[in-house]
């Protein structure tokens, strides 16, 4: 009997240890990052925000001092000095709905995270029967003008959200209506873009605003003629070199299509009109990134295709990196690449699915593991 009890106790202890270890790993997994300058950038887990000034060789914990119940849901730095963190925590359960409230705080810094100012951010819930989720997006165009978008819980086909905007760096906020919930990117204080995803109104949804988020219009682009019947688009948020010139990748395919096509569109009039400039096959694991709105990169694994689509005036060229370079990266991506951030032709980071962080200083010929930020650091 004692042997059985001891066996049960050891089994329970092992289970608890494994559960704790799993929770720690999840808490310590890198969720987002950004390379702001050649050697300056940040990486965030659910609980910690880390900062580097030497390209990832060393990381400093710059997390605002808050309670452990707070979760980092979004981070945005407009430059190496000015940044914001959106923090969420679970509030009391509402008696009438049985749904726990999600409460938010916004933290801001003007000195690269050395000091933070934290205040409560009210997010009005427009549908009390569903509640607010902790899925959020944060964007600023300068030290004053910024936006927060929070997804509403419930049926993802609804893709509903609540947006708040500030014009004083986060001191005061106003509520704006949005057609969907998803990633946002503003180019100026007036012009912004929203990726509503494939479930926005049951159709792929890319939206644009010309008045700071008060009104939104759906954007629809036609597939290039050579794509034949591939008529279903999936949009990426556009990136702009300035307020007028930008580029955007759109994937065209059919339902359950194993060979969708990538089309590169460019604009010279702030996105009022778009022209198809080039295309490339997308397969396997792929990622896209730009810097200064002038170059797209795409990686396909396990086909080991690393292509650059460079916009140079009216021309687009497409090339492949060396087999060794693409194989070196493909051998490390595992489940895929979550995010990419480049600041010039040679220097960039990629965030792997699972939280690994890799850096290159030679345009992707070699990669270095800089995955230092962890919950136990």
N, C-alpha and C positions, 0 to 999 in steps of 0.2 A: 504493500500500500504506500509506504514511504517512498519507494522507488518510483511509483507512478506519479506521486505528487511532485517529486523532485523533477521528473521528466517533464511534467506539465509546466512547472514553474520555469524551467530552462527554455522550453519552447516558447512560452509567453514572453519571457525576457528577450529572446532572440527576435521575436516578431516585433516587439516594441522598439528594439534597437534598429531593426531594418526600416521600420516606419519612420523613426526619427531621422535616420540617415537619408531616406528618400525625400522627406520634407526639407531637410537642409540642402540637398542637392537642387531641389526645385527652387528654393528660396535664393540659392546662390547662382543660378543659371543666368547668363547675360540675356536680357530681353531686348535691348536696343543700344545703339551706339551712334557716334558721329565723329568724324575727323574734321576738325574746324580749321586747322592750319597744318603745314607739313609735319609737325611733331606734337601738336596740341589736339586733344580730343577727350571724349568722355564715354563711359560705358556704364549701363545701369542694370541691376538685377531688380527683383521685386521689392527688396528692402534696402539696397545700397546704391549710391551713386559714386563712381570713381572717376578720377581726373589724372591725365598724364600730360607732361610737357616734354617728354623725351621719346615719343613714338611708341610708347607702351612698354618700355623697359621697366619703369617703375610707375606704380599707381598710388594715388592718395585718396583716402575716403573723405568725400566732401558732403556726405549726407546731412541734411538738416537734422538737428537734434529734436526728434519727436518720439512719441510712444511706439513700441514695437508692433502695435496693432495697425499702424499705417502702412499702406501699400503704395509703392510708386507706380502710377499708371501711365504717365507721360512725362517726357523731358524735352526741353527745347532750349538751345543756346543760339542767339542771333549772331554772336561773336564770342571770342574767348573770355569776355568779361560779363556780359549780360545774359542771364539764363533764368529759366522757370521750371519748377517741378510741380506736377499735379499729384496730390496724395489723396488716397481714399481709405475710408474705414467703415465698418458696418455699424449702423446705428440701431435704435430700438425697433422692434417689430411692431408694425401698425396693427392695431387690434381689428380694424374693419377689413383688412385684406390679408393679414397673416404674412405680409412681405416686409422684410427688414429694410430699413432705409439705408441708402448709401450716402455717406457724408463726405464732403471734399474740402481740402485745404490747398491753397496755392502758395508756393514758396518762391521768392525772387531774390536774385543776387546781382550785384553790379561790380563784383570784384572776383569773378571766377570761382565762386563757391566758398570763399574764405568766411564770409558772413551771409546770413540769410534773414529775410523778413518773411514771416509766415502769417497768413490770415485765413479765416474760414471763407470758402467760396460757395455761395448759395447757388444751387442748380435747381430751378423750378421744375418739378415733375409735372408734365402736362397730361400724364395718364397714370393716375394713382393706382389703378388696378394692376399695373404691370411693374412699376418701379424702375429705378435707374440701375444700370449695370456699372461695372468698374472698367469697361472698355471705353477708352477716351483717346482723343487726339488734340494736340496742342501745337499752335503755330504763331510766330511773330514775324513781322517784317522789319521792325526796328525796336528800339528800347521802349516805345510807347504803345504801338498798335499790335494787338494780339487777339487770338480766338481760341476758345475751348469748345470741343464738341463731345458730347456724352451719348452713348447708345442707350436706348430704352430696352429693358428686358422684354422677353416674349418672343413671338414668332419672328424669325429672322427674315422672312419674306417681306415683313413690314419695314424692316431696316430703319426704324424711326430713331430720331435723336433730338437733343436739345443743344442749342448753340448759345454761347455767351461771348461778348466782345468787349474789349477795353481799348481806350485811347490814351490812357495815362499810366501805362506800365503795369496795370493790374490792381491799382488802388480802387477803381470803381468798374463795374461791369453792367452791361445791358443784354437783354435776351433777344435773340433773333430766331426767325423760323428757318428750318432747313427741310429740303425734300427727302433726305435720306441721311443715314449715318455712315461715316467712313472716313478715310484719310483726307486731310485738307492741306492745301498749299496756297498761300497768298503771295502774289508778286508785288503788289503795292497795297496801300491802305484801302483801295477800292476794288482792285481786281483779284479774284481768288477762284480756286478750283476745288471741287469735291468729287471724290471717287465713291459713288454710292454702291459699287459692287454689282454683281450679276443679279442680285435679288431686289434691287430698287425698282419698285412697281412691277416686279416680275420680269424686268428687262435690264440689260446692262445699263448702268447709269453714270455718266460723266456730266457734271454740272458746272456752270460758270456764273459768277456774280460780278457785276460792275459797280456795285454801290456798297461794298464792305460787308456783304452778307445779308442785306435786307431782302433782296430778291434774287432768285436763282433761275437759270435757264438750262434745259437739257441740251447737250452737245451730241450730235450724231455725225459720224464720218463714214463715207462709203469705202468699201474694200477696193484696192487697186484692181484694174481690169484683169490682170494676169492671175488673180487669185480665184478665178472662176466662181464656183458656188460657195466659197467660204465667206459667208455673209454675216456670221455672228461675231460681233466685236467684244473684246474685253480691253478696257482702257487702263493705262497707267497715268498717273498725274504728270502733267507737262512740267518741264523745267525751262527756265528762261535765263539767258545771258544778260538781258536788260529788260525793261518793261515792254519792249516790242518784239524782240527776237527770241524764239524758243523752239523746242522740239519735244516730241511725244511718241512713245511706242504704243502701238495697238496690235493686239493679237486677234487674228481672224480665223475662225474655224467652224466646224459643225459640232453638234452635241456628241460627247465622247470621242472627239477627234484626237487621234494619236499623232497627227502631223499638222498642228496648227501653223499658221504663217505669221511672222512678225513684219509689220510695216512701220517705217519711220516717217512721221509727218513733221513738217516744219512750218513756222509762221513768222511773218515779219510785221504783223499788225496787232500784236497783243492777243492773238488767238481768235480774232474775228473770222479769219479764214485760215485753212490748213491745206498744204499740198503734200502729197505722197512723194518722198524723195528716195526711198530704197526699201528693200525687203530682205529678210533672211529667214531660213527655216528655224523653227524653235523645236527643240526636242529634249526629253529627259529633264534634268534639273537646269533651270536657267535663272539668270538674274540680269537686271538692267540698272544702269546708273549713268548719271551725267555729271559733269562739272561745267560750270559756266554755260550750260545749255547747249553745248556744241559737240558732245561725243556720247554715243551710246555704246555700251559693251554688252555682250551676251555670251553666256557660257552654257554649253550643252554637255551633260554627263549622262550615261557613260560613253557617249560618242566622242568625247574629248574634243569638242569643237569650241574654240574660243575666238569669237568674231568681234571686230570693232567696226561700227558704222559711224564714220566721221563726216560731219556736215561741214563742208567748206564752200560757202557761197551756194552755187547751184549744183554742186557735185557731191556725190556720196561714194566713198570707197569702202570696200569690205575685204578684210584680210583675216588670216588665222595666226594665232601665236604658234610658237614651236610646239612640236608634239611633247617634248619633255616638260615644257612649262604647263601646258594644259593637263597632262597626266599628273603632274605634281600636285596641282590643285584638286583635280577630280579624285585623287586617292585620299583626300582629306575631307571632302565635303559630306560624306556619310549620307544623311537624309536630305541634304540640299543646302542651298544658300538662302538665308533669310533676308539679308540686307547687305548693301554695298555702299561705300562712301569713298569717293576719290576727290582730291583737291587739285591735281594736275595730271599730266600724262603718265607720271611714274609712281606717284604715292597714293596709296589707298588702303582701306580695310574692307574685309568681308566678314559678316557674322554668319556662322553656320547654324543650321537647325540643330538644336541641342546645346547652343550657347558658346561654342568655340569661336575665338576671334583670331583672325589671321591678318597679317600686314604684308604689303609689298612696297618696295622702294625702287623697283626697276620695271614697272609696267606689267607685272604679272609673271615675269620670268622665274622669280623665286618668291617663296612665301615663308614668313616667320610666325610662329605661334606666340601671340601676346596675351593669351587667356589667363591673366593674373587675377582680375577681380572675382572674389568669391565671398560668400556670406561669412566665412570664418576668418577673413582677413582682418 
